[in-house]
Amino acid sequence: AARVALEVGLLSPLYETAARTAPDEPETALLRAVAQGQANTSRPQAPIAAAIHDAFDGSDPLPKLIAQAKRKELGHAIIDLLALLESGVEGDARAMRDALATLRALGLEDTARRAALQALLLER
């Protein structure tokens, strides 16, 4: 029951609060860190989890998508980001890392965190 409550909390708008109340265990470390916009954990072995860790540990955003946003083509950049996220959820770790790092660079931190949390929970 506690695990389900944590997962529901991490999927809610109160994900930061849920992360602060999560048990201090290795299997929740990355979830807790990502919910707070950090990657202050050891890098996981699983490819998607490692990609998410890297995105929150300073990976560079995709220059092409940043350039699109600067040219006032943010909508197009977001559509491309959604395609990258979909590829990431399907197992493309590089796409996951690039999408999350770019979302963060564009100032869409909440979106990046929530997408990362959902992907991590899908992996469990």
MDTraj code that builds the backbone (N, CA, C; nanometers):
import mdtraj as md
import numpy as np

residues = "ALA ALA ARG VAL ALA LEU GLU VAL GLY LEU LEU SER PRO LEU TYR GLU THR ALA ALA ARG THR ALA PRO ASP GLU PRO GLU THR ALA LEU LEU ARG ALA VAL ALA GLN GLY GLN ALA ASN THR SER ARG PRO GLN ALA PRO ILE ALA ALA ALA ILE HIS ASP ALA PHE ASP GLY SER ASP PRO LEU PRO LYS LEU ILE ALA GLN ALA LYS ARG LYS GLU LEU GLY HIS ALA ILE ILE ASP LEU LEU ALA LEU LEU GLU SER GLY VAL GLU GLY ASP ALA ARG ALA MET ARG ASP ALA LEU ALA THR LEU ARG ALA LEU GLY LEU GLU ASP THR ALA ARG ARG ALA ALA LEU GLN ALA LEU LEU LEU GLU ARG".split()
xyz = np.array([
    [0.0821, -0.1192, 0.0000],
    [0.0000, 0.0000, 0.0000],
    [0.0867, 0.1259, 0.0000],
    [0.1961, 0.1220, 0.0751],
    [0.2846, 0.2386, 0.0816],
    [0.3483, 0.2665, -0.0542],
    [0.3844, 0.1610, -0.1267],
    [0.4459, 0.1785, -0.2581],
    [0.3476, 0.2415, -0.3560],
    [0.2240, 0.1932, -0.3537],
    [0.1211, 0.2481, -0.4423],
    [0.0949, 0.3946, -0.4065],
    [0.0889, 0.4257, -0.2798],
    [0.0673, 0.5644, -0.2370],
    [0.1811, 0.6538, -0.2844],
    [0.3042, 0.6050, -0.2753],
    [0.4188, 0.6823, -0.3230],
    [0.4082, 0.7057, -0.4729],
    [0.3777, 0.6017, -0.5480],
    [0.3685, 0.6154, -0.6929],
    [0.2585, 0.7133, -0.7328],
    [0.1438, 0.7045, -0.6684],
    [0.0348, 0.7979, -0.6966],
    [0.0792, 0.9406, -0.6628],
    [0.1449, 0.9561, -0.5506],
    [0.1948, 1.0880, -0.5121],
    [0.2954, 1.1436, -0.6118],
    [0.3825, 1.0584, -0.6634],
    [0.4826, 1.1030, -0.7605],
    [0.4214, 1.1379, -0.8953],
    [0.3045, 1.0852, -0.9229],
    [0.2348, 1.1173, -1.0473],
    [0.1413, 1.2373, -1.0326],
    [0.1293, 1.2884, -0.9138],
    [0.0384, 1.3998, -0.8875],
    [0.1135, 1.5328, -0.8961],
    [0.0396, 1.6430, -0.8954],
    [0.1050, 1.7739, -0.8919],
    [0.1893, 1.7958, -0.7656],
    [0.1680, 1.7139, -0.6637],
    [0.2431, 1.7250, -0.5382],
    [0.3613, 1.6287, -0.5352],
    [0.4214, 1.6032, -0.6510],
    [0.5295, 1.5048, -0.6595],
    [0.6493, 1.5410, -0.5727],
    [0.6790, 1.6699, -0.5565],
    [0.7926, 1.7088, -0.4718],
    [0.7670, 1.6713, -0.3260],
    [0.6465, 1.6947, -0.2796],
    [0.6104, 1.6583, -0.1425],
    [0.6156, 1.5079, -0.1245],
    [0.5628, 1.4347, -0.2215],
    [0.5660, 1.2885, -0.2140],
    [0.7102, 1.2381, -0.2080],
    [0.7978, 1.2995, -0.2846],
    [0.9386, 1.2570, -0.2850],
    [1.0048, 1.2805, -0.1498],
    [0.9698, 1.3902, -0.0853],
    [1.0303, 1.4197, 0.0458],
    [0.9865, 1.3190, 0.1520],
    [0.8708, 1.2588, 0.1323],
    [0.8214, 1.1627, 0.2310],
    [0.8524, 1.0183, 0.1919],
    [0.9163, 1.0001, 0.0759],
    [0.9508, 0.8638, 0.0300],
    [1.0576, 0.8037, 0.1198],
    [1.0543, 0.6727, 0.1361],
    [1.1570, 0.6079, 0.2177],
    [1.2954, 0.6271, 0.1555],
    [1.3942, 0.6402, 0.2402],
    [1.5321, 0.6586, 0.1952],
    [1.5912, 0.5221, 0.1633],
    [1.5565, 0.4727, 0.0435],
    [1.6001, 0.3409, -0.0003],
    [1.6637, 0.3536, -0.1375],
    [1.7542, 0.2647, -0.1730],
    [1.8197, 0.2731, -0.3042],
    [1.7220, 0.2735, -0.4215],
    [1.6129, 0.1964, -0.4117],
    [1.5199, 0.1896, -0.5243],
    [1.4350, 0.3150, -0.5415],
    [1.4326, 0.4029, -0.4420],
    [1.3592, 0.5290, -0.4565],
    [1.4519, 0.6491, -0.4705],
    [1.5811, 0.6273, -0.4669],
    [1.6772, 0.7383, -0.4686],
    [1.6637, 0.8256, -0.5927],
    [1.6607, 0.7658, -0.7107],
    [1.6516, 0.8455, -0.8326],
    [1.5150, 0.9127, -0.8433],
    [1.4095, 0.8441, -0.8033],
    [1.2770, 0.9068, -0.8037],
    [1.2761, 1.0319, -0.7156],
    [1.3312, 1.0193, -0.5969],
    [1.3357, 1.1329, -0.5048],
    [1.4188, 1.2474, -0.5631],
    [1.5327, 1.2129, -0.6217],
    [1.6219, 1.3153, -0.6777],
    [1.5554, 1.3880, -0.7951],
    [1.4981, 1.3133, -0.8879],
    [1.4358, 1.3734, -1.0057],
    [1.3185, 1.4618, -0.9650],
    [1.2403, 1.4180, -0.8691],
    [1.1265, 1.4986, -0.8234],
    [1.1715, 1.6343, -0.7707],
    [1.2959, 1.6419, -0.7266],
    [1.3504, 1.7676, -0.6759],
    [1.4419, 1.8358, -0.7782],
    [1.4449, 1.7822, -0.9011],
    [1.5228, 1.8433, -1.0078],
    [1.6713, 1.8189, -0.9977],
    [1.7095, 1.7083, -0.9384],
    [1.8509, 1.6788, -0.9161],
    [1.8858, 1.5400, -0.9680],
    [2.0144, 1.5116, -0.9626],
    [2.0623, 1.3760, -0.9943],
    [2.1686, 1.3391, -0.8933],
    [2.1421, 1.3691, -0.7683],
    [2.2421, 1.3477, -0.6627],
    [2.2416, 1.2035, -0.6127],
    [2.2398, 1.1109, -0.7068],
    [2.2441, 0.9687, -0.6748],
    [2.3531, 0.9059, -0.7606],
    [2.3871, 0.7842, -0.7308],
    [2.4806, 0.7149, -0.8191],
    [2.4074, 0.6824, -0.9496],
    [2.4830, 0.6757, -1.0561],
    [2.4240, 0.6522, -1.1889],
    [2.3741, 0.5085, -1.1973],
    [2.2456, 0.4893, -1.2291],
    [2.1902, 0.3544, -1.2391],
    [2.2477, 0.2781, -1.3583],
    [2.2342, 0.1469, -1.3556],
    [2.2801, 0.0623, -1.4657],
    [2.1767, 0.0528, -1.5790],
    [2.0501, 0.0531, -1.5439],
    [1.9446, 0.0410, -1.6454],
    [1.9530, 0.1596, -1.7423],
    [1.9477, 0.1343, -1.8730],
    [1.9706, 0.2401, -1.9718],
    [1.8778, 0.3612, -1.9601],
    [1.7491, 0.3409, -1.9450],
    [1.6575, 0.4552, -1.9376],
    [1.6787, 0.5318, -1.8073],
    [1.6943, 0.4615, -1.6973],
    [1.7206, 0.5286, -1.5691],
    [1.8521, 0.6057, -1.5764],
    [1.9535, 0.5491, -1.6402],
    [2.0819, 0.6183, -1.6556],
    [2.0651, 0.7432, -1.7414],
    [1.9848, 0.7336, -1.8454],
    [1.9597, 0.8493, -1.9323],
    [1.8885, 0.9606, -1.8558],
    [1.7925, 0.9219, -1.7730],
    [1.7212, 1.0214, -1.6918],
    [1.8179, 1.0850, -1.5927],
    [1.8988, 1.0045, -1.5297],
    [2.0009, 1.0568, -1.4384],
    [2.0882, 1.1589, -1.5112],
    [2.1356, 1.1230, -1.6290],
    [2.2246, 1.2116, -1.7046],
    [2.1562, 1.3427, -1.7426],
    [2.0280, 1.3355, -1.7782],
    [1.9543, 1.4568, -1.8148],
    [1.9457, 1.5548, -1.6986],
    [1.9420, 1.5016, -1.5773],
    [1.9341, 1.5871, -1.4588],
    [2.0717, 1.6142, -1.3991],
    [2.1740, 1.5642, -1.4649],
    [2.3111, 1.5828, -1.4171],
    [2.3923, 1.6680, -1.5142],
    [2.3227, 1.7486, -1.5939],
    [2.3930, 1.8456, -1.6769],
    [2.4166, 1.8073, -1.8212],
    [2.3470, 1.7076, -1.8742],
    [2.3620, 1.6761, -2.0162],
    [2.3200, 1.7968, -2.0991],
    [2.3850, 1.8125, -2.2118],
    [2.3550, 1.9255, -2.2995],
    [2.2236, 1.9043, -2.3737],
    [2.1479, 2.0118, -2.3917],
    [2.0252, 2.0027, -2.4705],
    [2.0593, 1.9891, -2.6191],
    [1.9603, 1.9559, -2.6980],
    [1.9811, 1.9459, -2.8427],
    [1.9847, 2.0857, -2.9047],
    [2.0962, 2.1240, -2.9642],
    [2.1087, 2.2597, -3.0214],
    [2.0007, 2.2908, -3.1250],
    [1.9634, 2.1916, -3.2047],
    [1.8620, 2.2140, -3.3085],
    [1.7299, 2.2593, -3.2475],
    [1.6897, 2.1955, -3.1384],
    [1.5620, 2.2305, -3.0763],
    [1.5697, 2.3632, -3.0018],
    [1.6834, 2.3915, -2.9439],
    [1.7018, 2.5223, -2.8787],
    [1.6956, 2.6319, -2.9836],
    [1.7590, 2.6087, -3.0990],
    [1.7561, 2.7073, -3.2079],
    [1.6134, 2.7290, -3.2575],
    [1.5362, 2.6220, -3.2687],
    [1.3959, 2.6363, -3.3098],
    [1.3210, 2.7263, -3.2124],
    [1.3392, 2.7030, -3.0859],
    [1.2699, 2.7838, -2.9850],
    [1.3126, 2.9296, -2.9940],
    [1.4399, 2.9540, -3.0172],
    [1.4886, 3.0917, -3.0287],
    [1.4329, 3.1616, -3.1529],
    [1.4013, 3.0821, -3.2550],
    [1.3409, 3.1387, -3.3768],
    [1.1888, 3.1512, -3.3629],
    [1.1411, 3.1397, -3.2409],
    [0.9981, 3.1482, -3.2109],
    [0.9193, 3.0337, -3.2740],
    [0.9845, 2.9180, -3.2812],
    [0.9205, 2.7960, -3.3302],
    [0.9091, 2.6957, -3.2149],
    [0.8688, 2.7463, -3.0987],
    [0.8605, 2.6621, -2.9794],
    [0.7646, 2.5454, -2.9987],
    [0.6522, 2.5689, -3.0648],
    [0.5559, 2.4615, -3.0879],
    [0.6177, 2.3465, -3.1656],
    [0.6933, 2.3791, -3.2686],
    [0.7590, 2.2755, -3.3487],
    [0.8629, 2.2018, -3.2647],
    [0.9375, 2.2765, -3.1841],
    [1.0375, 2.2142, -3.0969],
    [0.9705, 2.1186, -2.9979],
    [0.8569, 2.1578, -2.9447],
    [0.7865, 2.0727, -2.8477],
    [0.7331, 1.9469, -2.9156],
    [0.6848, 1.9587, -3.0377],
    [0.6399, 1.8395, -3.1109],
    [0.7566, 1.7434, -3.1302],
    [0.8730, 1.7972, -3.1673],
    [0.9916, 1.7126, -3.1821],
    [1.0320, 1.6501, -3.0485],
    [1.0184, 1.7271, -2.9407],
    [1.0501, 1.6750, -2.8071],
    [0.9555, 1.5615, -2.7682],
    [0.8294, 1.5757, -2.8019],
    [0.7329, 1.4691, -2.7716],
    [0.7684, 1.3409, -2.8465],
    [0.8129, 1.3544, -2.9695],
    [0.8549, 1.2358, -3.0451],
    [0.9773, 1.1722, -2.9797],
    [1.0701, 1.2547, -2.9325],
    [1.1879, 1.2021, -2.8624],
    [1.1471, 1.1307, -2.7335],
    [1.0560, 1.1907, -2.6587],
    [1.0096, 1.1274, -2.5353],
    [0.9436, 0.9928, -2.5644],
    [0.8648, 0.9875, -2.6704],
    [0.8009, 0.8608, -2.7060],
    [0.9076, 0.7555, -2.7380],
    [1.0084, 0.7957, -2.8134],
    [1.1180, 0.7024, -2.8435],
    [1.1887, 0.6590, -2.7159],
    [1.2028, 0.7523, -2.6241],
    [1.2663, 0.7215, -2.4967],
    [1.1885, 0.6198, -2.4165],
    [1.0600, 0.6372, -2.4092],
    [0.9757, 0.5436, -2.3355],
    [0.9789, 0.4057, -2.4013],
    [0.9993, 0.4045, -2.5323],
    [1.0077, 0.2773, -2.6050],
    [1.1455, 0.2130, -2.5931],
    [1.2385, 0.2798, -2.5232],
    [1.3676, 0.2176, -2.4973],
    [1.4892, 0.2891, -2.5518],
    [1.4730, 0.3994, -2.6230],
    [1.5863, 0.4734, -2.6773],
    [1.6394, 0.5682, -2.5688],
    [1.7427, 0.5244, -2.5011],
    [1.7957, 0.6000, -2.3871],
    [1.8484, 0.7366, -2.4298],
    [1.9143, 0.7427, -2.5438],
    [1.9680, 0.8717, -2.5887],
    [1.8558, 0.9721, -2.6153],
    [1.7468, 0.9259, -2.6758],
    [1.6330, 1.0138, -2.7012],
    [1.5743, 1.0647, -2.5699],
    [1.5659, 0.9768, -2.4707],
    [1.5132, 1.0166, -2.3400],
    [1.6010, 1.1252, -2.2788],
    [1.7317, 1.1010, -2.2765],
    [1.8248, 1.1990, -2.2205],
    [1.8146, 1.3328, -2.2926],
    [1.8162, 1.3292, -2.4245],
    [1.8124, 1.4530, -2.5028],
    [1.6815, 1.5286, -2.4832],
    [1.5713, 1.4568, -2.4810],
    [1.4416, 1.5226, -2.4631],
    [1.4326, 1.5905, -2.3269],
    [1.4710, 1.5191, -2.2222],
    [1.4612, 1.5770, -2.0875],
    [1.5585, 1.6931, -2.0689],
    [1.6801, 1.6794, -2.1174],
    [1.7783, 1.7884, -2.1048],
    [1.7308, 1.9124, -2.1808],
    [1.6678, 1.8913, -2.2953],
    [1.6196, 2.0046, -2.3751],
    [1.4977, 2.0690, -2.3106],
    [1.4077, 1.9889, -2.2580],
    [1.2935, 2.0464, -2.1856],
    [1.3420, 2.1364, -2.0722],
    [1.4402, 2.0882, -1.9994],
    [1.4941, 2.1673, -1.8880],
    [1.5569, 2.2961, -1.9379],
    [1.6326, 2.2879, -2.0472],
    [1.6988, 2.4070, -2.1012],
    [1.5982, 2.5092, -2.1525],
    [1.4827, 2.4628, -2.1951],
    [1.3782, 2.5532, -2.2441],
    [1.2940, 2.6112, -2.1308],
    [1.3266, 2.5762, -2.0077],
    [1.2526, 2.6284, -1.8937],
    [1.1291, 2.5471, -1.8590],
    [1.1173, 2.4288, -1.9159],
    [1.0018, 2.3428, -1.8900],
    [1.0394, 2.2365, -1.7863],
    [1.0902, 2.2838, -1.6747],
    [1.1408, 2.1967, -1.5680],
    [1.0326, 2.1029, -1.5139],
    [0.9155, 2.1566, -1.4860],
    [0.8078, 2.0740, -1.4313],
    [0.7720, 1.9628, -1.5291],
    [0.7633, 1.9955, -1.6552],
    [0.7313, 1.8956, -1.7577],
    [0.8401, 1.7885, -1.7636],
    [0.9658, 1.8307, -1.7573],
    [1.0769, 1.7348, -1.7613],
    [1.0718, 1.6416, -1.6403],
    [1.0500, 1.6971, -1.5238],
    [1.0442, 1.6142, -1.4028],
    [0.9299, 1.5148, -1.4083],
    [0.8129, 1.5629, -1.4483],
    [0.6959, 1.4743, -1.4503],
    [0.7111, 1.3646, -1.5551],
    [0.7670, 1.3990, -1.6708],
    [0.7903, 1.2973, -1.7745],
    [0.8925, 1.1950, -1.7261],
    [0.9967, 1.2422, -1.6598],
    [1.0996, 1.1508, -1.6084],
    [1.0426, 1.0591, -1.5005],
    [0.9636, 1.1144, -1.4114],
    [0.9032, 1.0318, -1.3064],
    [0.8117, 0.9256, -1.3670],
    [0.7322, 0.9646, -1.4652],
    [0.6436, 0.8669, -1.5290],
    [0.7245, 0.7563, -1.5956],
    [0.8314, 0.7939, -1.6646],
    [0.9154, 0.6924, -1.7302],
    [0.9802, 0.5991, -1.6296],
    [1.0285, 0.6556, -1.5196],
    [1.0908, 0.5712, -1.4163],
    [0.9891, 0.4762, -1.3547],
    [0.8702, 0.5244, -1.3313],
    [0.7671, 0.4385, -1.2720],
    [0.7221, 0.3296, -1.3700],
    [0.7238, 0.3602, -1.4980],
    [0.6915, 0.2577, -1.5974],
    [0.7959, 0.1462, -1.6000],
    [0.9197, 0.1823, -1.5676],
    [1.0299, 0.0859, -1.5675],
    [1.0222, -0.0106, -1.4494],
    [0.9534, 0.0275, -1.3424],
    [0.9504, -0.0532, -1.2198],
    [0.8703, -0.1780, -1.2352],
])
top = md.Topology()
chain = top.add_chain()
for i, resn in enumerate(residues, 1):
    res = top.add_residue(resn, chain, resSeq=i)
    for name in ("N", "CA", "C"):
        top.add_atom(name, md.element.get_by_symbol(name[0]), res)
traj = md.Trajectory(xyz[None], top)
